[in-house]
Amino acid sequence: MMRGWTSFILRFRTPVILLWSLASLLGLWGAHDLTGRLTTSLSVPGSDSAKADRILQGAFGENYEGTFTVLLHFKNATKQELLNYEEKVVQAATTIPSARVSQQKAVGGYLASSISTDFSLTRAAVFTEQLRSSLKSEGLTAAQVTGPPAIYRDVTPVLSRDLHRGEIVAVVIAFALLILLFGLSWSAFMPLIFAGANIALTLGLIDLVAHKILMVLYIPNIVELIGLGLAIDYSLLIVHRFYRAREEGAQDPIAQTMATAGRTVLLSGTTVAVGMIALLIVPVPFVKSLALAGAIVPIVAMLAAITLQPALLTMLPKERVNRVGVWRFGGLLGESEKLSAFFERVARFVIRQPLKILAFSLTLVIAVSSAILWLEVTPSSLTKIPATLESSKALTQASSQIGSGIITPFTVVLDLGSTGSSDQPMVAAAQRSLALSLSRDKESFIVASGLNDPYVDRSHRYLRIYVVGNHELGSTQSNALVSRIRSQYLPMAHFPRGSQAYVGGAPAQGVDLLHAIRSSIPLIALLLFGIIFILLLRAFRSILLPIKAILLDVASIAFAYGAVVIAFKFGVAHSVLGSYQLPRIEAWVLLFLFALLFGLSMDYEVFIVSRIREAWLTGLNLEDAIIEGVAQTGGVVSAAAIILVSALTGLVLGAFAGLQELGIGLAVGILVDATIIRLLILPATMVLFGRWNWWLPTFKPRTSR
């Protein structure tokens, strides 16, 4: 089937290349304003916090994602001076259409003002600089603007700069490595051309999706850098296999390449896509958008691999070596005998003492993975954004001077069921009881409540209580306070029968996000493991090899998790790279890392084991087949891993905690998978399992007597 498809593509190779060129240009044109449609929402539809936010927006006119926070530091201000400050903030807010000051409170030497708008996050962000200028015009030069719209406005250009810098670094390193591998030839350019077409079309498709579905701000950085590495890996494998087919004297090297390497790329890309699609189970738009974007990357890469790549192969010269002056360098892959000989020695070393190699390798993996015991998660590292940004400075100062909970307050929202219900004496008593319970909690820093505006809506059906905790979003103490409010304080207050109570705000939203992720993990793992097992069962014709492949992937993921903890919680990355030192790791990073690394790690398993199986099917015994498979694929797998890791440097060296965590986790996971896992543990276990590697039960139909 693959040979027939390849023949069809080659017959129309010029139209195929032209169509890909047109699709790439359209993709780039469509994605030029993609950032303007991205968001940072962590809401969980249908959750307690989402219901609270809906009431706050509908009844109180508060829109969290469109609300600015103005922090003004003052010293020894009189009551009249504070009133003057408040009036000036109100006046400055009038320059924004639909804006209104929903709350003002002086605490710890700061006047904190919330300015609500009716706009979405991206629309409100447009007015950030206008608000800052208006505050200065009112004489409030010390005022700092933060909140979701201001943070979005400040971080977007930084993310863009990080992406462009990361792209330059990744492309330069990747091109240098391709020159090292292929020499000064057209072959070194082809993977970059292939990757460029992939990324352009991927971004165009994501832009179309972003018109209909919430997509998060990190997506361009993740898609472009990971997509670059993945596409180069796939093209590298195919180009290398194409030259091998030529050297082996194949009559139709392109058809043979696509029948072997092309099929392997399809299987590998499918595993990556399945890993991403599995994340769609998580009922969180933030995660779903990452999953959808992550799935588009390998799907487009597979489409390009079976259409564009065969057409590009026809443009390769008959020899992979070019001469530049008197210098002749065909690249490391051009010196196939030397490279194969090195990995052959590695394979023979493992085969001679598989038990010792396995024991040593597993000990190392377990030692690093054990750092997971210190793993703590958070829904977001809100304050871990570049310290030079005004919105970041405001968060940092408020957190250090007042308390870390001041930047992420709670809101307890009561739906009393009918208009005018808040005027009932029973409601007033319950409200006082709840406020008293909250104020006595050791985690409460500020509790603000009342039976008039702004605590009661115009219809007197809804009321709210503000709570500021002592600790930051995602901390154990903050999460515990959310739990106590929901399970203890609200039931103890005895609001009238029929009342509905909800806890909103970032801390409650974070608790709901973590719950949604944790509750989805078992189903994600079951679905992912099941589908991958079936795919590998069909590819390898073995029961044991798919199980072993899944277990080895889990080992790579555990190693990566342990490395992330060591890098960020223990501060190793901070000491070496200047990255953030964090007490907790962002939950979405761990989830995305699990799915993406599972798929990427499976690539190397498929590359190596497919080649071992091909050698075994030619009649070689198991040990010789392992040696042949490792010798022929070890170089290209190692090169692919190094190139993919080089692409991830754009994430590692960026300015945002979540992307740093993802970059280091993927880089470490890929490197350990391509070395310890696939070059040592994989061949060692195959030697120890012997003939059981290829065991597949056969079921004979029962015959009648």
Buried (B, 14 or more C-beta within 10 A) or exposed (E): EBBEBBBEBBEEBEEBBEBBEEBBEEBBEBBEEBBEBBBBBBBBEEBBBBBBBBBBBEBBBBBBBBBBBBBBBBEEBEEEEBEBBBEBBBBBBEBBEEBBBBBBBBBEEBBBBBBBBBBBBBBBBBBBBEBBEBBEEBEBEEBBBBBBBBBBBBBBEBBEEBBEBBBEBBBEBBBEBBBBBBBBBBBBBBBBBBBBBBBBBBBBBBBBBBEEBBBBBBBBBBBBBBBBBBBBBBBBBBBBBBBBBBEEEBEBBBBBBBBBBBBBBBBBBBBBBBBBBBBBBBBBBBBBBBBBBBBBBBBBBBBBBBBBBBBBBEEBEEEBBBEEEEEEBBBBBBBBEEBBEBBBEBBBEBBEEBEEBBEBBBEBBEEBBEBBEEBEBBBBBBBBBBEEBBBBBBBBBBBEBBBBBBBBBBBBBBBBBEEEBBEBEEBEEBBEBBBEBBBEBEBBBBBBBBBEEBBBBEEBBBBBBBBBBBBBBBBEBBBBBBEBBBEEBBEEBEBBEEBBBBBBBBBBBBBBBBBBBEEBBEEBBEBBBEBBBEBBBEBBEBBBBBBBBBEBBBBBBBBBBBBBBBBBBEBBBBEEEEBBBBBBBBBBBBBBBBBBBBBBBBBBBBBBBBBBBBBBEEEBEBBBBBBBBBBBBBBBBBBBBBBBBBBBBBBBBBBBBBBBBBBBBBBBBBBBBBBBBBBBBBBBBBBEBEEEBBEEEEEEEEEEE
